[in-house]
Amino acid sequence: MRASVERGSEIVPRGSRKPATPHMLRVYGAPRSIRVRHSIDAMQMASTAPTVSTTGFMLLHAAFAVIVGVQAVAVVRRVALAKAWMAKPREDRWHREPVALHGGVGVLVAWLLSTVVLPSMPSAIDLSLAVAVLPSVVLLAVTGLVDDLRHLKPWTKLLWQVIAAAAVGWTLADARGLSLADAGVIAAWGLIFCNSVNMLDNMDGACATAAIPGFLGVALVTGDPRVASIAGAAAGAMAAFWIWNRPRARIFLGDAGALPIGLLLGALAALVAIEFSPHHGEPWRSWTSWIVPALIGLPFMVDTGFVCVTRAARGQNPMIGGTDHLTHRALRKGWSPWGVLAAIAALGAVGVALVRLSVLNWS
């Protein structure tokens, strides 16, 4: 049977390539329970429709997060210096002098306040998606903080990452009325990004420089203002952190920030890919489920892929820290730190532009 779903006053048949918007959600050949959930979701979103554009919501949340984040990271840095919470130089790390740690705590405070406080205002969007991602983000923040302070075993840390990724896949799929297969795609990309973001956190400013265009890309491409607000807040929080982490870094992100930020970016990128997939409920049939998230996080994917391949070729564990990343190789060849950051930003912009152009073609 040819499935379709109402979009406001429209009936969109299966096979339509028109992207979803806050008032127009697609379901292709999905079970009735999922179609009903999508219809309910569409009505809820229509009743809480923003008074400004999706881009406007993204910019509002981003600006608020920048203001709060700069102050929050400053407070965390003062506490870290007072408590001697420092990242000390090691052979497998690039920095050569102690630097304050736990900057990710300030990032998450800024993201949380921007995500929760602004939607509480009149005429703002609902908190359903923010509530869906929050437990997993907090779980990985705590896991990362414990690892920063006491150094968890790699397999223990991976176990908590898997649990958090599975949880965010389930909760986001439930909130959006998606299939179990879609939940698996969200979880998989959440886990991949969780580790990729952590791996690129290897040079002053590198991680934030790659994450900002990724989150902005999610916010600009999605038709859901809830996703745009969450991503915009994350972009603003990372921009605030970049101010403190740019060369020469005064504070590091730490696993308490890298793990949850990676999970959040991966999950949102996968959600956007599913949003524009022509095969709802069957993500393995659509190239968007595999290509779009990789393009949104292109700098992370390039560095992680390069490191994993080269280390495997040398018989080394890809997950062990080292100074063989592309950033380190560029610095050794005479690149300036700012030149490396410019290359990362350009690569991120290219990935987001490719996604944006693809979305325009689909529409």
N, C-alpha and C positions, 0 to 999 in steps of 0.2 A: 504493500500500500504506500502511496506517495504521501509522506508525512509533511506537515506544515505547522506553523505556529503563528498566532496573531501578534502583530507588532503595532499596538495602538489601533489604527484603522486599516492596517495593511495585513494581507495574508501572504506570507512568503513561502513559496514552495521549496521542497528539497532541491538542493543544487544552487540556490541563490548565493551570490558572492558578496552581497551587501553586508558590511560589517555591523556588528551590534552596537547599539547606542544605549544610553540609560533607559530609553523607553521602548527599545526594540531588541529583544533577545531571541536567539535562534535555537531551534531544536530540530535535528535531522534524524528521523527514524528512531527516536528515543522512546523508551517505554513510557506508558501513560503517566506513571508516577513522577517521572522526571519532567515530562511536559507540563504537568500541573504545577510542580515546584517552580519551574521557570516562569509560568504565568503569574504565580503568586509573587515571585521575586520581581517581575516586571511591574506589577501593580504597586508593590511596596516602594520601588524606586521612583515610580511616577508620583506617588504621594509625597515623597521627600525630595522632589526634584530641586536642584540647586537654583538659586536666583542668578547665578553667574555661570559662565561657561566652565567646562571641565578644566580647560587651561587656567582659568582664573582661580579655581580651587587649588590647583597644583601650585601656582605661584604664591597664593596666600599661605598655604601650609609650609612651603619651602622658606619663605621669608621669615615666618614665625620661628621655624626650626633653626635658622641661621642665628637669629638674635639670641634665642635661648641657648643654643649649642655653644656659642663662643663663651658665654659665661659659665655654662655647666662644665665644659672641658677645663676652663681655668680653675674652677674649684677643685675638680678631680686632680689636677696637676699639683696644686698646693698641698692637698692631702697626701698624694703619692710622695712628694718630696719630704714632707714631715714624717711619714711612716717608713721612708727608705724603700718604697716599692719601686724598684728600678730594674730596667732591663740591662743586665751587665754584658760587656763584650764577651763573645765566644768565637771559637774558630769557624763555626757554621753560620755566623751572623755577620752582616756587613758593617754595622756601626762599631766604632772603636772607643767609645766612652759611654758611661752610664747615662741612660735617658729614662725619664719618668714613664711609668706604665699605667695601664687601665684607662686610657683615653676613650675606649669604647663605652665605658660606663656613662660618660658625659654625652656621647653620641646617642645612646639609647634613651637617656633621660629627655633629651631634646626631641627625639622622634616620638616618644610616648606622649609627651605633653602636647606636641603639635597635632598628633593623631587623635588624642582624646579630648583636649580642651576646646579646640576650635569647632569640632562637630557638635559640641554641647550648646553652641550658640543658636539662637532662633534661625529658622530657615536653612540650617545646615544639613548635611547628609547624615545618614544613619551610621551606626558603629558596627554593623553586622560583620563586615570583613575584617575590621580591625580586631574585633573580639576573636575572630576565627584564627588569626595569625599570632595573637599575643601570647598564648600559653607556650607555643613552640619557641618563639623568640626569647621569652624569659628563661625557658629551660636551657637553651644553648648559651645564654648570657651567663647563667650560673655555672654551667659546665666549663665555659671558657675561663671564668674568674677563678674557679678552683684549680684549673690547669695552670693558669698564670702564677698562682700562689704556691701550689704544691706539686705540680707536674704530674698529671694523670698518665697512666700507661696508654700508649696509642690505641690499643684495642678497646680500652674502656671509653676513651673519648669518642671513638668511632661508633660504639654501641649507642651512646647518647645522641649522636648525630643522626643515626638511623631512626631512633625513636622519635626525635623531633621532626625529622623529615616526613615520616609516615603520618605523624599527627597533623602536621600542617596540610598535607595532601588530603587527608580525610576531612578536616574541618572546612577547608576552602571548597572542596567539592560539595560538601553538604550545604554550605552557605549559598553556593551558586547553582545547586541542583544538577551537578555533573555526575558522570558515571564513575564506577570504581576504577575503570581503566584511566580515566582522566586524573583521578586522584593519584594513581601510580605514576603518571607522567610528572605531576606537580612534585611529588615526593622525590622522584629520581633527580629532577633538576635542582631541587632544593639541596639535596645531598651533594651533588656535583659542585654547585656554586659555593656551598659551605666550605669545601676544601680548597677550591680554586681561589676564592677571595683570601683565604688564610695564607695560601702560598705566595700570592702577589704582594702580600704585606711584608715586603722584604727590602724596601728602600724608602727613604723619606718622601712622603707624598704620593707614592705609587698607587697604593690601594684606593685612596680617596679619589685620585685623579681618574681612575678607571671606573669607580662606582658611580660617580656623579652623572656622567652621560648615560650610564645604564639605567639608573632610576628615572632620569628625565625622559629617556626614550620610552619607558613603560608609561609614564604619565601622559606623554604627548600622543601615544598611539592608541591607548585604551579608550573605549567609549563609556567606561564606567567611572563616574566621578569619585566613587569610593576607592577604587584602585588608584586613581590619579592623586587623591589626597594622601594615601599611605605612601606612595612612591615619591611624591613631592616633598613630604616631610622627611623621608629618608635622604633624599638628595640634599635638602637644606642642612640636615644634621651632619652629613659627611662633608659638606662645604665648610661648615663651621670647624669641623675637626681638621680639615686641610689647612686652615689658617695656622693652626698650632703644629701641624705635622709636616709642613712644607720644609724644604731644605733651608736651614739646618733644623731638624726636628727637635721640638721641646717636649714632646710627649708621644708615646707610641699607642697604637690602637689596642694591641693585645688580643688574645683569643676571646676575651669577654666581649669584644666588639666585632672581630672578624667573622666568628662563627655565626652569630645571629644575623649580621648584615648580609652575609653570603646566603643564608637560608632565605631571608626575606627577598633578596633580589632574584634568586633562582625561582622561588615559588611564584612571584609576581610575573616574571618573564614567561613562565610556563602558562600561567593563567591568560596572559595576552595571546600567546600562541594558540591556545584552545579556543579563545574568543573568536579568532578569525579562521579557525579550521573548518573546512567543508565537510568534515567527517566527525560530527559530534558523537561522543560516546565510543568512538573507535579511533583514538588518537594515533595508533600505530600505522594507520593508513594514510596519514597526512604528513607531508614533509614539514609543514609549519611547526609541528610539535617538536621537531628535532633541530630545525635550522634557526627559527626565530629566537629562542632563548640563547643559542650560541652567538648569534649576531649581537644581541643586546649586551651580552657580556664578553664581547670579542677580545679585549685585552687579556682578560682572565683565561679564556679558553686557549689563546695562542701561547701564553707563558706556561700554563699547566701542561698543555700538550707537548710543548718542546721539552720541558723538564722531564716529564714522564718517559718520553721516547729516548732521550739521551742517557738518562740514568739507567733505564732498563738495558740499553745497549752496553753499558759499562758494568752491568750486573749489580747495580746499586738499588736500594729501596727507594722508590719515587717519593715516598711520603716523609723521608728523613730530610731535615733542614740542610741547606747548603748555600754556597755563594756562586752557583752555576746557572742562575736564572738569566734570562735575556737582559734584564736591567743591569745586572752585575757585569755581564759580558760587554755591554755597551759602554759602561763606565771604564772598564779596563782598556777599551779601544780608544779612549780619549774623549768620549762624549761628556758634556757637562750634565749635572743632575737636572738642570732645567731643560736641556735638550731631550733627555730621556722622558721627562714628564710631558713635554710637548708631543713626543711620538705616541705616548700612551693615550693622551687626550685625542689626538688625531685618529688613532685606531678605533677608539670608542665612538667617536663621531661618525666614522665611516660605517661601522656596524649598525648604529641607530638609523643613519640615513638610508641604508639598504632596507631595513625593516619598514621604515616610513614609506619609501617608494613602493614597496610591495603592497602595503596596506592601501595606498592610493590606487594601485592597479586592481586590487580585489574589489574596491568600491565602484 
